Amino acid sequence: MNLNATPDDVIHAYRLLLGREPDPDGMEHFNGLVRDGNIDATELAQMFLRSPEFMMKAGRVSGIAMDSPAASPVLNCRACTRRDIETANFRYWASRLGLRPGGLHRKAWEWCFISQALYERNVLGPGRRGLGFAVGQEPLTSLFVGMGCEVLATDLDPERADEQGWVEGNQHAAGRAQLNKYGLCSPELFDAHAGFRHVDMRAIPEDLAGYDFLWSSCALEHLGTLQWGLDFVANALKCLRPGGIAVHTTEFNVESDTQTIETGHDVIYRRRDFSRLAEDLRRQGHHVEPLDFDTGDSDADLHVDDPPYTGKVHLKLRIGGFASTSFGLIIRRANA
């Protein structure tokens, strides 16, 4: 019988496994999982054992359900589903990210999708260079640095971010310090291998080039129009070395392939928009993984979270009258 974790368990995990006292942000994060009542002591311990900080200090621990995700390329361009979230690979990444494995939230799916897609394509590890767009306060920069990557994280400049409401909603990174808030990477390693820069996704600086991989998590739909978001995906490929990998997640309209929100703060992409993007990129010589528009058929997949969002089951949500979910794109830049 597994027992639900307690705040004392969190403190003991920090002291026993990481050899230090809890930092305030990390303690708040794990206590939030404890308050939900959906994490037991075994799952909590596995999160710490799989953390980059623990692995850097003690090495990888075997025999805790899964040492690493499957290495064979299996992910294609696809929509968020409960089926993915409950796979061993996604549960592994959720644990590494300090999330509750199996949690039915599309943001968790996005971060696990990005991590697994990059891992399968062998671009996460020592010596690899990564570029993150509109990173906000997501944990991916910290995770990738903890895996040995050199990462440049970017976000909109504070004045423009404040105008668009990202600062008030705690969805903006003003600097590097906020990107390791959950302690997925030791402060020393993070300081040595993580950089930060203000970048407008509609005007990517030409000196951002030669990266092994890049990513964005539900950012391109906030650029003002459907086309500006698609242009960003194409333009960002110039930041990669030949053969480099780009992974993006964005909004997907699950109700209509004709009507949608085309302009404004939140646009929603249709099946035909993704198909057109893939065709355009393939004509330019880039490789786009096959498009899978299956949105799942479980009760959680069929549920639409209406405003104000509860977050309990949040795989699909209603935006401006349309049911939407997350969709992931995986693109390999042309070799020449």
N, C-alpha and C positions, 0 to 999 in steps of 0.2 A: 504494500500500500504506500503510495507516494503522498507526502504531506506538503501542503502549500508552504511556500517560502515566507519568511518573515523579515522585517527590517534588520533584526539581529543576524540573520543568515547572510544578508548583504554585507554587513560590517565584517563578519567572520571570513567571508570569501575574499574580501579585499586584503585582510591581514594575512590569511593563511596562504592564498594563492598568488597574490601580487606583492606581498611583503610590505605593504604600506597602508596608511589610513585612507579612507574614502575621500575623494575630492567632492566638493559640493554638487557639481553638475552631474557627476556619475552617480552619486548617492540618490539624487532626486530622480534620475532616470530609472534606476533599478527599483526604487521605492514605488514609482508609478506602476511598474509591472506587478509588484507585490500587492499594491492596493486593489488592482483588478481582480486578484484572487485566482488568476488563471495560470500561474507558474509555480511549479513545485521545486523543492530543494535540489533535485537532480538536474532539472533544466537550468536552474540558476548556476549550478556548479559548472555545467558544460559550457555555458556562455563565457565564464571566466577562463576555463581551460582552453577554449578556442580563440581567445582574444590575442591579438598581435603582441600585446604587452607581456602576457604570460609566456607565449611561445618564444619571444626574444630572450626572456630570462631563463626558461627551463626547457625549451625545446617542445616539439609536438608530442602530445600524449596520445597513445593509441588506445583502442578499446573503449571509446566513449561514444559508441553508436556509429560514428563516421569520422574518419581521419581527414578526408578531403572529398570534394564533389567529384562526380564522374568527369573524366577528362575528354571523353569523345564528344564531338560537336553534335548537339541534338537540338538546340534552340533555333527556331526560325523567327521571323517577324510575326508577332502574335499579340492577341488581346489577353488582358488579365483574367485569370480563372482560378477558382478554388482548387482545381486539379493541380495546377502548377504549385500553388502555395503549399500543398500537402506532400509534394515530392520530397525525397530525401535531400536532393540538392538544394532546394529552396529553404528547407528547414535548417540545413547546414549554414547557409549564408545568413539567415535570420539570427541564428545563434552568434555567429561571428560579429554581426552588426549590433549586438546587444538588444535584439528584438525578441518578442515571444515567438518561438517557432510555431507555425500554423496559424498565426493571427490573421484574421480575415479583413485585412486593410490593403487597399490598392497601393498605397505608398510603400508598404513593406514589399509587395510584389515587385514594384519598380526597382527598388534598390537590389533585391535578390536577382531580378532579371538582368540588370546591368552587370552585376558581379559575375554571375554564371556565364553570360555571353562573352565577357572579356576573358574569363578564366579558360573557357573551352578553346579559345583562339590563341592561347599561350602568350598573352601580352601583360600578364600580371606577374611581377617578380623582380628580383634584383637587376638593376641596369635598365629597366623599362621606364619610359617617360610618358606621363599621362597629363591630359588637359581637361579640366572640368569647367563647364559653362553654367552660369547662374546657380552656383552651388548652394546658395542660402546657408542653412545650418545643418545640411544633411551630413551623415557620417561617412560617406564614401571616400572622401579625401583621406581621412584618418585611417580607414581600413586599407586603402591601397598603399599608403606610405608604410604602414605596418607590415605589408607584404614585400617591402623592399623597393617600391617604385619611387621615382622622383616625380612629384606632382605639382603642377601649377593650377591652383583653383582661381576662378574668376567670378565676379559678380558685378552688377550694375553699380555705378557710383552712388554714394549715399543720398545725394540731393534728389536725383531722379527716382531712386528706389523709394524714398519717402513720399514723393509725389504720387507714386502708384500704390502706396499702402503696404509695401513689403516690410518696411521697418516696423510699423505698428503691429503687424501680424507675426513678428519674429521669424520672417521667411527671407531675411536678407543677411548677408555676411558683410560687415563693414571692414573686416580685416581677418588675418590668419588665426587669431586667438580663438575665435568662435568655432573653428572647424575641428577641434579635437576635444569638444566639450564632454563627450562620453568616455574619454580615456581609452579609445581603441588602439592608441599608439602611445608609446612613452613620450613625454614632453621633449626629451633630448633628441630622439629620432625624428620627431615631427619638426622640430626647429631646424634640423639639418637638411631635411629632404622635402619640405612642403613650402611652396611659395604662394603669394596671393597678389592679384592684380585686378583693377577695375577695367571691365571690358563691356562694351555695348555689342550685343549679339547681332545687331543690324549693321555694324561697321567693325568687323574683326580686323585687328592690326595685322599687317603683312609679316611682321617679325615673329608671329606665332606660327612656327613651322617645324617639321621634322619629328613630330610626336608619334609614339607607337600606338597610342589609343587616345580617344576623347569620349566624353559622355555629357549628356544633359538629362535631367529628370523632371519631366513635366514643366518645361520652360518655354519651348518654342511656340506654344499656343498663346503666350502672353505678349507677343511682339506687335500686335495690332491688327494684322490681317492673316488670312489663311496663307496667302502667297508669301508674305514676309517670313513666316515660319518655314515654309518649304525652301525658300531661298537660303535661309540660314543653314539648313541641313546640307545643301549643296556646297555653299561657300565654306563651311567648316571643314570639309574634306581637304581643303588646301593646307590645313594645319597638320595633316598627317604625312608621314613618310609614305612612299609607295608601298602598298600592301598593309598599311595601318588600318585599325579598326575603329569605327564610330558606332556608338550605341546611344539611341535616344528613346525616351518615352514621352508620350503626349496624349491628348484627349482623343477619344474615338466615339463617334456618334453611333450608338447601337440601335437607334430607332429609324433613321432615315438615311438613304443614300442620295437624297436630293435636297431637302430642307436642312439648314443648319445655321449656326452663328458664324458669319464670315468675317466680321470686323469687331473691334472692341478689345476689352481687357482679357476676355476669355473666348477664344474661338474654338470650334470643335470640328475635327477632321472627319471626313466620311471615307468609306471604303474606296470610292473612286479617286479621292485625293491621294491616298497612299498608293493606289495602283498607278496613277499618273506619275507620281514621284519616282517610283521604282522603274518605270519604263524610261523616264528621262535619264536617270542615273546609269542604267544599264547601257543606254545608247552611248554614253560618254565613256564606257569601258569599265565602270565600277561594278562590283559584285554586290547585289542585294539579296539577302536570304529570302526564300519563298514566303509569301504572305499568307498567313492563316487567320481567318476572320471568325473562327469559332469563339463564342463568348461564354460557353459553359451552360450546363442545364441543371445544376444543383439548386437547392433552395437559396443558398447564399448568392449564387450567380444571378438568379432571377429577381432577387431583392434590389430595389432602388432606394437609396438613402436620400430622403427629401430634406431640404433646409428646414430648420437648422440641423445640420448633420449630427447624428448621434455618434458615429464612428464605431459602433459595436460591430456591425457588419457593413463594410464600406468598400465593396468591390465595384459597385456601380453607384452613381450619384446623379441627381438631376441638376442640370445647369441651364438656366434660361428656357425651361420647358422641355429640354431634351435629356433623355437618359444617356449617360456617358460612362465610359470606363477607360482604363489606361491601355495604350497600345505601344509595343516596343518595336523599334527598327534596328536592324543590324546590317551595317554596310562595311565592305572592305574596299579601300581606295584602290583604284587601278594601279597596276605595277609599273606602268610607264606614263 
